[in-house]
Amino acid sequence: MNRQKYTGCNPRGLTLAHDKGLTKKILAYHRILVPRFAVFPINRKVVRPGRLKFPLLVKSLTDEGSVGIARASVVRDYEKLAERVDLIHRQTGRAAIAEQYIEGREIYVSVIGNRNLQTYTPWEMIFEKLPDGAPNIATDRVKWNPKHQEKVGLVTRAAELESEVSGRFQHLSKRIYRILGLSGYARMDYRLTEDGQIYLLEANPNPQIARNEDFADSAAHSGAKYETLLQKIIAVGLSYNPTY
């Protein structure tokens, strides 16, 4: 039977990465740093595990594109936690996840390939006009509202990292990609703390690949023009053969 070729990630990899809690459980098992977290299903009382310390970032367990994420998503007490979890339940109709809020730089690493993997230049999200005390998180408005992007001074650019740190990001990204069984292309979202710890926040198979978006800009910085990148994505899809 002929199998239809396709670009992007395979179904199993998509399933594992779609559930942010499951992703973190798998990676924690492999001793990769992830924020501590708890999942809150709909129609159940919010009970915070004692090991889960404030502040926490509350978001949908399975939605993408920063759906439901705002500055108020970072909560610092039980009352705000319960309110935000309830809001996510009502807005999305899905379970919520609350994870340890990690202070630090937000770094993205783009990965492409099946067995032979290539990473592009680590990319950073920077706010040049962020109000004092506001968390540097990719809220819904930060991602989709150009006026708000201008207001907070959103800039994304090649991350200024020492070569050793950049190498760690790229090695770790390939390792995570393989652990989750991803294929095609993906973007890994990280926090880099002041003391050099790297936390994986999310693994995003099939990220936005439009011109002038992070994935394409990162590839271009690594020498892959946009048309070349699209050809690479197609070639990777045509060459993909499941091994399971």
C-alpha positions in Angstrom: 0.0 0.0 0.0 1.3 3.4 -0.9 1.7 5.9 1.9 1.1 9.6 1.3 4.2 11.7 2.1 3.7 14.8 4.2 5.6 17.7 5.7 5.8 18.3 9.4 5.7 16.1 12.4 4.4 12.5 12.6 1.2 11.8 14.6 2.9 10.2 17.6 5.3 13.1 18.1 2.4 15.6 17.7 0.4 13.6 20.3 3.2 13.6 22.9 4.1 17.3 22.4 0.4 18.4 22.4 0.0 17.6 26.1 2.3 19.9 28.0 2.1 17.9 31.1 3.0 14.6 29.4 5.9 16.3 27.6 7.3 17.4 30.9 6.9 14.0 32.5 8.8 12.3 29.7 11.6 14.8 29.7 11.9 14.8 33.5 12.3 11.0 33.3 15.3 11.6 31.0 16.7 14.1 33.5 16.1 17.2 31.4 15.2 20.3 33.4 11.6 21.3 33.1 9.5 23.5 35.5 7.6 21.7 38.3 4.0 21.6 37.4 0.5 20.4 38.3 -2.5 19.7 36.0 -6.0 20.8 36.9 -8.8 18.9 35.1 -12.2 20.6 34.6 -14.8 20.2 37.4 -12.3 19.3 40.1 -11.2 21.3 43.1 -7.9 23.2 42.7 -5.5 21.6 45.0 -1.9 22.8 44.8 0.8 20.2 45.6 3.0 21.3 48.4 6.2 21.0 46.3 4.7 23.5 43.8 5.9 26.9 44.9 4.6 30.3 43.8 4.9 32.2 41.5 3.2 29.9 38.9 2.3 30.4 35.3 -1.2 29.1 34.5 -2.2 28.1 30.9 -4.1 25.6 28.9 -2.8 22.1 29.0 -3.2 21.5 25.3 -3.9 24.8 23.5 -1.2 26.5 21.4 -0.5 30.0 20.2 -0.5 31.5 23.8 -4.3 31.0 24.0 -5.5 32.3 27.4 -2.1 33.7 28.5 -1.9 37.2 29.9 0.2 39.0 32.5 -2.4 37.8 35.0 -1.4 34.2 34.2 1.5 34.6 36.6 -0.1 34.0 40.0 1.4 34.4 43.4 -1.2 33.0 45.8 -3.8 30.3 46.0 -6.8 32.6 45.4 -5.3 33.9 42.1 -4.4 30.4 41.1 -7.9 29.1 41.5 -9.3 32.1 39.6 -6.9 31.6 36.7 -7.5 27.9 36.5 -11.3 28.5 36.4 -10.8 31.1 33.7 -8.8 28.7 31.5 -11.5 26.0 32.0 -14.2 28.5 31.0 -12.3 30.1 28.1 -10.9 27.0 26.5 -13.0 24.1 27.7 -9.8 22.2 28.5 -7.7 21.3 31.5 -5.2 23.8 32.9 -1.6 23.4 33.8 0.2 25.5 36.4 4.0 25.5 36.2 6.8 27.0 38.1 7.5 30.5 36.7 11.2 30.5 35.8 12.9 33.9 35.7 15.3 34.3 32.9 15.8 34.9 29.2 13.4 33.3 26.7 15.4 31.4 24.1 14.0 29.5 21.0 15.9 26.8 19.1 14.6 25.6 15.7 15.3 22.0 14.7 14.7 20.4 11.3 15.2 16.8 10.1 14.3 13.2 10.8 17.3 11.1 11.8 19.9 13.6 10.7 19.1 16.8 12.6 20.1 20.4 12.1 19.6 23.3 14.5 19.5 26.9 13.5 20.7 29.9 15.4 19.2 30.2 18.9 16.7 33.1 18.9 15.7 35.3 21.8 12.5 37.2 22.6 13.3 40.6 24.2 11.0 43.3 25.6 12.7 46.7 25.5 9.8 48.6 27.1 8.4 46.1 29.6 6.9 47.8 32.7 8.7 47.3 35.9 7.6 44.1 37.6 5.8 42.7 34.5 6.8 39.1 33.6 8.5 38.6 30.3 6.1 36.1 28.9 4.7 35.6 25.4 1.1 36.5 26.1 -1.7 36.3 23.6 -1.4 40.1 22.9 2.4 39.8 22.5 2.0 37.2 19.9 -0.9 38.6 17.8 -1.3 42.3 18.6 1.1 44.6 16.6 0.2 47.7 18.7 0.9 45.9 21.9 4.2 44.5 20.5 5.2 48.1 19.8 4.1 49.2 23.2 6.3 46.7 25.1 9.2 47.0 22.6 9.1 43.4 21.4 12.2 42.4 19.6 13.3 38.9 18.5 16.8 38.4 17.3 19.8 36.0 17.4 20.6 35.3 21.1 23.9 36.6 22.3 25.4 33.5 23.9 28.8 32.2 24.6 29.7 29.4 22.2 29.6 26.8 25.0 26.1 27.8 26.0 24.9 28.0 22.4 26.3 24.5 21.9 24.4 23.2 25.0 21.1 24.6 23.6 21.7 22.9 20.2 22.7 19.6 21.7 19.8 19.6 24.1 17.3 20.5 21.4 18.3 17.6 19.3 18.1 15.3 22.3 14.6 16.4 23.2 13.5 16.1 19.5 14.7 12.5 19.5 13.2 11.6 22.9 9.8 12.8 21.8 10.1 11.1 18.5 9.6 14.3 16.5 10.1 14.5 12.8 9.9 17.3 10.1 10.7 20.4 12.1 10.0 21.9 15.5 10.9 24.8 17.8 12.0 24.3 21.4 11.1 27.1 23.9 13.5 27.6 26.8 14.3 29.7 29.8 17.9 30.5 30.6 18.4 31.5 34.2 21.1 33.9 35.5 23.1 30.9 36.9 23.1 29.2 33.5 20.4 26.6 34.0 18.4 25.7 30.9 14.7 24.8 31.3 12.6 23.4 28.5 9.2 25.2 28.6 7.6 23.7 25.5 8.4 21.5 22.5 6.5 22.8 19.5 6.3 20.6 16.4 5.1 22.3 13.2 5.7 25.8 14.5 4.9 29.0 12.5 7.2 29.0 9.4 5.9 32.2 7.7 8.5 34.6 6.3 9.9 37.0 9.0 8.7 34.7 11.9 11.2 33.2 14.4 11.8 29.9 12.7 12.4 31.4 9.3 14.5 34.3 10.7 16.6 31.8 12.7 17.2 29.7 9.6 18.1 32.8 7.6 20.7 33.8 10.2 22.2 30.3 9.8 22.4 30.8 6.0 19.2 29.2 4.8 17.2 31.7 2.7 13.4 31.4 2.9 13.0 29.5 -0.4 15.8 27.2 0.7 14.1 26.5 4.0 10.9 25.6 2.3 12.7 23.2 0.0 14.4 21.7 3.0 11.0 21.1 4.7 9.6 19.4 1.6 12.8 17.3 1.2 12.6 16.2 4.8 8.9 15.3 4.4 9.6 13.2 1.3 12.4 11.3 2.9 10.5 10.5 6.1 10.0 6.7 6.8 8.4 5.7 10.1 10.4 3.1 12.0 7.5 2.0 14.2 
